[in-house]
Amino acid sequence: MSNSTVSKKSYGVDLANWQGLAVNYPAAKFALVKVTEGTNYINPKASAQIKSAKANGLLTGAYFYANHCASVSRAREEAKFAVAKAKAFGVPLGSYLADDFEQGDGNEVYKNGASANTDAVLAAMQVIKDAGYKPLVYAGAAIMRNRLDTSRIIKTFGTCLWVASYKVSGRQDYADFNYFPSMDGVAIWQFADNYRGLNVDGNICLIDLKTDSDNHQAKSAKKSAQSLSQHPVVRWNISAVAVVSNSKGAFVYTDSKLTKPESDQLKKQGTVWQVFGIENGAVKVGKNQYFDGRAVYVKANPIAYNDQKHGVAKIISEHTHALDAPKPDAKKVYPLKLGSKVEIQGRVGRFLKIKELHNGKQVYVTGNHAYIVL
């Protein structure tokens, strides 16, 4: 069984057809195995290398060598091909899968600008993420700096760069951080092309690498959509809401004993009401307004109760920005698209703390512009 967690500053290797079938290198805690190239080539050793890496207790991921250049459609097809083979060869869902974006073997990184290259890489990474893997992008430091817009990539996928930069070409046994290619968003540094003289690339992780168990399954898109449709969007300071669940609708009553309906009109299934309390088993949704507790389901908003809780927020206003501080006159850091969702980790007053750091710093979004998805 492969490891599910590797601590930062751990060593690892990446392999292709040039290496042997056995993956058991000194001090290596993780391995990334080439599975495909373009949409036709499959590493003939991939299955055995992945099996060996897992058997030797390494956190096991994969990568595909890009031939997509700046083509978004080709990037998606290559990523889909790689995902299919990674699954078939036993790379655990929840592990890492990288787009290896470098010059040569059918891939052209210098013909198009950084923006077009980045569009293609982002498209591939989104396919990877949607399939249940954690996306990475691999490239040399010069390509990262000049032919990709890494700020866009980091903003979308967090710390996800796998950068290659060598102190020397040839044997290196340890990573010398005096030669680390300093840049934001680096998850893994490939520091050697001949780790310990064993003719395999040497890597070191800059973050804790984590993967789910081998039994992890990607969520069904259909089921996810059905689930989200039943989760209302709520302001940060509303403690709980009631959603009418009865298919025929529900009456609003004028007392908690449910003796008299407010009117003969049923409130439609799916309508959302703020909850002010529970009385006699009835759900209070206003002054002298109550639902039968059997006709609605109640959702508590953890952010309203606990300013350290995790949640997901949906951007509900145009021209919304991430802010550098929890205050009205804070500096705008980057735009947040209407309808998009962001993970949050608590709040400061009405300002929600965005979980993903920007250049290593906490950023916020105004609660009135980003309602909580319960």
N, C-alpha and C positions, 0 to 999 in steps of 0.2 A: 504493500500500500504506500502510495506517495505521501509525503508530508503535506499538510494543509497550510502551514505557516513557516515562513523563513524570516529571521530577524535581519534588520538592516545591517549593512556592512558584511553580509555573508557573500561567499564566493559562489559562482556558478559557471556553467559552460553553455555554449550553443553548438549544435551539430548539424551536419548535412551528410550527403553521400560520401564525402571525403573521409569521414571518421568511421570507426568500427561499430559493430553491433552492441558491444558492451558499454554501458554508460555508468562508470564508477571511477570518478577522478578524485584525486586527493583534495580534501577540504571542500569539495563542491556540494552545495546544498540544494541547488536548483539547476534545471536543464531546460533549454528551449530547442526544440527539434524542428528542422525544416520539413514541412509536409508537402508543399506544392510550389510550383512556379508558373505564373500565368494561369491558363485554364486547361493546360494539357499535361504538363510534367508533374509526376509524383515521385518523391524521394523513395526509391525502392527499399531503403533501410529504415524508413520512418517508423513503421509498425514495431519492428524489433527494438529500435532505439527507445521508443516511448515505453514499451513494456519493460525494458531493462532499467530505465531511469526510475520508473515507479517501483520496481522490485527492489531497487537499491535505496529507496527512501527519499528520493529527490522530489521536490516540488516540480511538477512536470507541465510545461507549456509548449507552445509551438510558434512557428512563423511561416509566412509564405513570401517568396521572392517576387516583388512586383514587376510586372511588365506593362502596367496600365498607364505609365507616364502621367499626363494631366487629364486623362479621360475618366469622368465620373462613372459612366456606364460600364466601362471595362473594369474599373476599380471594384464596383459592386459585384460583377461576375467573378472576378478573381477571389474576392473575399468569400463569396458563397461556396466556391469550389474548395477553398482552404478549410472553411468551417465543416463542410461535409466530410472531408478526409480526416480532419482532426477528431471529429466525433467517431468516425469509423475505426481510427487507430487507437482510440482509448484515451485521448486527452480529456481530463475531467472537465465537465462544464463548471464554470466558475473560475477556471484557471485563466492563463494569459495566452493571447494569440496576437502576433505582431504582423504589421505590414512592413516588410523589409524594403524600404524605398531608397535605392542607391543607383548609381550610374552603371550601365552595362547590361549585357545579356537581355537585350530587348527593352530595357527601361531607359528613358531619356529624361534626365532631370534638369538639363540646362537649356533645352529648347523653349520651354514655357516659363512664365513668371512664377513667383512664389505663390501668388494668389490662386492660380489655376492648379498648380501642384497640390496646394493645400486642400482645395475643393475635392480633389480626387481621393486624397488620403483620408479626409474626414468621412467621405462616403463609404470607403472600405471599413473604417473603424466603426461606423454606425451599424453596418451589417454584422460585424463581429459582436458588438454589444447586444444587438437584438437577438442574436443566436444564443446568448447566455455565457459568453466569454468576456474577459476583461481586455479591452483593446490597448495595444501599444503601437508606436511607430518607431522603426529603427532607421537610423541614417548616421553618416559621419557628421562630426561637429560642423564642418564647413557647409554642408548641405542644410543642416538644421538652422544655421545662422543666415544663410543667403538664399536658399531655394525653397524654404518652407516658412510659413508664418506660424511659428510655434505658439505664439500668444493665443491665436484662435484655437489651436488644438488643445492647449491646456485649459482654456476657458470651457471647452465642450466636454473634455474627458478627464480633466484633473491631471495629476502627476502621472504621465504616461509616456515620457520620452525614453527611448533606449538609444543612447548616443555612443558612437565609437570614436575614440581618440587615444592614440598610443604615445607613450613616452618614447619608445623605440620600437622598431619593427624587429621582432624576434622574441626570444624567450624572456618572459617576465613571470616571476613567481608570486608577486604581491602587487597590489595597486598602490601607486605612489600619488597621493593626493596633491602633491605639489604640481602635478600635471593634469589635474582634473579640469575638464572643459566647463568652466563655471557658466551655468545658465539655469533658468527656472524650469521646473517641471520634470527633472530627471528622475526616473525610477530605477534605471539600470545603466551602468557605465561599462561598456566593453573596453577594457584597458589593454588587452593583449591579443595578438594574433597567434601566439604560441605559448599557451599557459603551461608553465613548468616543463617546457620542452616536450609536451605531449601532443603537439600538432592539433590543438583544439583552441578555439577562442576562449579567453578568460574574461569573466564579467564579475562585477560586484554590485549588489543592490543598494540603493541609497534610501530605500524605504522598506518597511516590513512588507514582504510579499505574502499575500493571503489568497487561498483558494477554498472553495467549498468542497465538500466530500465528493467521492466518486458517484454517489447516489443522487447528487443534485440534478434536478431537471429544470430546464428553462420554463418559465410560466407560459401557459397557453395565451396567445395574444387575444383570442376570443374570450376566454375566461377573465382575463385582466380587464378587458373593455367592459364586460358585464359587471364586474366588481366595482370599477371606478364609477360607472353610471349610477350606482346606489350610494355614492359618497358625496354628500353636499359640500359646497364651498362655503366657508364660514369666516367671519371676521375674527381677528386675533383675540378680541375681548368678549366674545360670546362663549359662554361656558358650555352650552350644550344645545343641540337642536333635535327636533322630532320630525321624522319623515313619515308621511302617510304610506303605510304598507298594504293596507287592505285594497284588493283589486277593484272593489266597487266604490272606494272612497271612504270617508269617515265624517261623522257629525262632530261639530264643536258644541259642547254643552256649557250651560251657564253656571254649573256648580260641580264640585268634585265628586258628588254622589251620582252624577250623570242622570239626573231626573228630568231635565228639560233641555232639548236641543236649542241652540241659538237661533236656528232657522231650519227649514226643511231641505236646504241645499247641502249636499255632501261635498266635502273638500276632496279634491282629486288625488288619486294615488301619485306619489312622487313629490307632492308639494312639501315645502320645508318651513318649519316654524321654530322660532326661538323658544327655548325651554326656560321657565322661571322657577320650576319646582315640581315636586311630586306630592300629591295629596290624595289619600285614600286609594292609592293605586292609579289615580288619574294623573295625566300629564298636563300641567298648567302652562299655557302658551300665551297668556295675556290676562288682563283684568277681567275676572269672571268668564274666562275662556279655558275649556278643558277638553282634552281628547281622552277617549277610552284607551288605556294603556295597551290593550290587545290589538288596537287598530293602527298603531304607529310603532316605529322603532326609534330608540333614542341613542344619539351619538354624542359622547362627551368630547370636548376639545381639549386635548392635553396641554396645548400651548397656553390656554387661558388660565389653567390651574397651576402650571409649573413652568417657569420661564427658562428651564434648562432642558425641556423635553424636545425630542426629535420629531419632525413632521415633514410634510410636503406642502409647498405653497404654489398656488396657481396665479400667474400674473393676469390681472383683470383690467388693467388700464394701459392705454397707449402711452408712449414716451416715458416708460418707467425705467429707472436706472438703479444699478447697484451703487451703494453709497459707501464712502470711506469711514463714516462715523454714524452713530445712532442719534442724529440730530437733524432738524429741518434744513439747516444751511450747509449740510455736509457736501463735500465734493463728489460729483458724479464720476464713477469709475468706468462703467461700461453699460450699454443698454441691455434691457431684458425684454424679449419679444412677447407681445400680447398673446396670451393663451399658453405660453410655455410654463413648465413646472420646474421648481428648484427645491433641492433638499435644504432644510433649515435645521439648525441646532439651537433651539431656544430663541429668546427675544430679550430686548432691552426696551421696556415700555412698549410702545407700539411699533418699534423697529425690529424686524425679524433678522436673526443672524444667519447668513447664508453659510451652509456647512463647508462648501468648497472655498478654500482660501484663494485670494488673488495675489500673486507674487509674494506668497507667504504671509499675507495680512488678512485680517478679518474684514469682511464687507457685509453690508446690510441692505435690506429693502424695506420701504415703508409698508407697514401692515395694511393700511387702507388701499394699497395698490396690489397687494399680493395675499389674497385670502387663503386660509388654510383648507387643504383637502384632507378631510378627516380619514 
